[in-house]
């Protein structure tokens, strides 16, 4: 009887292991499209390509290399489409640079060619699946982030900063229920349309290294993110602005709290901001 109880306990534990793994992955904000995905929490794009050898080569030694080459080409095409659809801000996506600058798009395509192979699967029917992954931070961010995001030694507030004992280590904007959409360069505005957080408040090196904001699906996940550390200010979004629904309006009262301590400008400079999107 005792052995049966131990066996049942082992089964429960084993079943719980994959479930907890999926739950952890489920905290990431992932945008899925026809060609692949963008993980906004980790700042990566992924796409899969499928390749099959020519029918006349089935069963021959050259079949697998041909299928592998076809799968890679398909994966590169797909991840390029994913990257071209990345939102820069509430009005611009990467593909818009194709109209504005051939040089930028050429560099983007070059970066895509350097995407990392993270999965390679050989199927029983002779086809091959390749999954590519590309980091949207670092060099890619340096290339596509707006020029007005500059290296900053200090930040000059747009409105006078009042003295206050309330000092926060980061900002969490709860934008659930607003149909907000993630972007590489979002803005937080007050009810008068005045910028509370955006390109004027961040230093470019931080925006390039870690993104202007992190994204999460729950406030609990945002609170435990090291980006905002121990004592973040949590505010509720009222609505979204812009065609891309990436700029978030908060109350004037919350904006005033954020502006009330000069130390808060320091965490904004370092992009210590999380946005919660459902």
N, C-alpha and C positions, 0 to 999 in steps of 0.2 A: 504493500500500500504506500509505504514511504517512497519507494523507488518510482512509483507512478507520479507522485506529487513532485518529485525532483525533475522528472522528465517533462511534466507540464510546465514547470517554471522555466526550464531551459528553452522550451518552444516559445513561450511568451517573450523571453528576452531576445531570442533570435529574430522573432517577428518585429520587435520594436526597433531593432537597429536600423533597417532600411527606412522605416517610417520617419525616424528622427533625422536621417540624412536628407530625405526629401523635404522635410519641414524646414531645414536650414537653407536648402537651395531655394525653397519657396519664398524666402524673405526678399530675394532679389527682385528688382523691378525690371522685367524683361518685356520688350516690345517685339512682337512677332509680326513678320511680314511675309509676302509671297516667296521671297528669295532667301530669307534668313532671319536672324534675330539681332537685337541690340540689347545688351545687358547694361542698363543705365547705372546700376549699383556698382558694377565693377569697371565700367567704362570700356567695354569690349564689343566688337561686332563678330558674328559668326555666320558662316554659310556652308552648305554641303553641296558637293557636286557628285554626279553619278556618271560613270563611263562604262561602256561595253565594247569589247573587241569586234572588229568586222566579222560577219558570220563565217567568212571563208577561213578565218584563223582559229576558230573554236577547236580546242584540243591541241593546238600547236604551242611551242615554247614562247612565241612572240605575242600570244594572245594577252597574257597578263600585263606586260609593259604597255601595250597599246591601250588597254582598258584603263590603266593607271593614268596614262597621259591624258586621255579623254576626260577622266574624272577631275583631274587637276584643272584643266581648262574650264570645265563647267563650274567648278567651285570658285575659281578666280572671277569668272563672269558674274556669278551670283553675289559674291561678297562685294564686288565693285558696285552693284546695284544697291546693296544694303547701305554701303558707305555714302553713296550719292544721295540717299534719302535721310541722312542724319540731320536733325534740326540744329542749326547754329544758334538761332534765337527765335523769337516769335514771328518773324517775317521771312527768314532765310533758311534754306536747306543747302547742303553741299552742292547739289547739282546746279544751283543758281550760279555758281562760279564758272560753269561751262559757258555762260553768256558773258560774264564779266571779265574772266581771265583764263585764257588758254594755258598760261604758265602754271597757275594754281592747280587746275584740273590735271595737267600733265604730271605734276608732282604727286597729287593724290593717287593717280593710277600707278605711279612708281612705288608708292608706299604699299598699295594693295598687293603688288607683286611680291612684296616681302612678308606677306601674311604667313603666320605659322601653321603648319599642319599639326592639328591636335588629335586627329582620329583618322585611321585608315582601316577600312574593312573590306575583305575579299569575300564576296558572296558565292554561294554554291552554283549559281547559274553563269558564273564568269564575269559578272559585273563587279565594279569596284566603287566604293563610296569614300570620298575624301571630305573631311571637315576642316575648314580654315578658320583661324581666329586672328583678329587684328586689334591692337590696342588703340583706343581713340584718344589716349592722353599722350603726353610727351611730344614727339615730333609732329604727329597729326594735329594736335591741339595748337601747337606753335604756328602751324601753317594756316589753319582755318579760323582761329578765334579772331574777332574784330580787332582792328589796329588800335582802337581807342583804349583797349586794355593794355596798360603800360606798366613797366617796372616802377614801383613806388617806394620811396623812403618813408613817407608819411601821407596821411589822407586829410584833405581839407574838407570838413563837413559842409554839406549843402545848406544846412540850417544850423543856427547856433546850438552848441552842445551845452546842456544844463548840468550843473553839479548834482551828483546822485550817488548814494551808497550802493545802488543796485548794479553789480558788475557780473556779466555773464561770460561764459566760456564758448558759447556758440549759439546758433539760431536754428530752430526747427519750425518750418512752416507747414502746417497741416492743410494740405490742399485737397483732401479727399472730398468727393462729391461734387467737385467743380468741373470735372472733365478736363483737368489740367493735363498737359503733355510735357514730357521732359525735353530739355534742350541743353546745349553746351554752354550757352550764355543767357541764363534766365534773369529776370528782374523781379524785385519785390517793390511794390509801389504803395503809397498811402492812398487814402480816398480822394485826395486832390490830384492824383496822378504824379506826385513827386516821388522821385526814386529814393528808396530806403536802402536797397542793396542792388548792386549791378556793377557794370564795368568801371564806374568811377570809384568804386570802393575796394577793388581788389588789385593786388599786385600780380603782374603777368606771370612771374615765375611760379607762383602758387597755382594759378589757374591752369597753367600748362602741365604741371606735375600731377595734380590731383583733381582737376576740374573745378569749375566755379562753384558747384554744389554737388553734394551727394544726393542719391535718391533711395527711398525705401518705400515699402508698401504699408507699413504700420508705424505709429508713433513709438511703440515699444522698441522696434528695430532701430529706429532713428536715434533714440535715447542711448542705446548701447553702442552706437557707432563711435569709434575713437575720434572721429573728425570733430565732434562737438564736446568731447570730454565731459567734465563733471557737472557743470551747472548751466545747461542751455536754456535760453529763453524760448518758450513754446508759444506760437501765435497761430490763430486760425485764419485761413484765407477766406475772403468774402466772395471773390469772383476772379475770373481770369480776364486778361486783356490780350489784344493782338490776334492776328489771324491764326497763328499757330497755337494759341491758348497756353503759352509758356510763361507769360508774365502774370504774377499773382498780386492781387490787391489785398492789403490787410487794413485793419481799422486805424484811424488816426491815433487812437489811444495807445495801441500796441506800437505804432511807429514812434510815438513820443517816448515810450519806455526804452525802445532800442536806441534812440538818440540821446538818452538822458545821461550817459556816461561815456567819456572819451575813450575809456578802455575798450568799449564795444567796437570801436573802429578798428582796433588791433586784430580782433578775431575775424572781422569781415575782410580785412586785408589778406589774411591767411586762408580765406575761403572756408571758414569753419561753419558751413551752412548745410543743412539737410532739408530736403523737400519731400513730403510724404504725398504720394500719388496713388490712387486706387485703379 
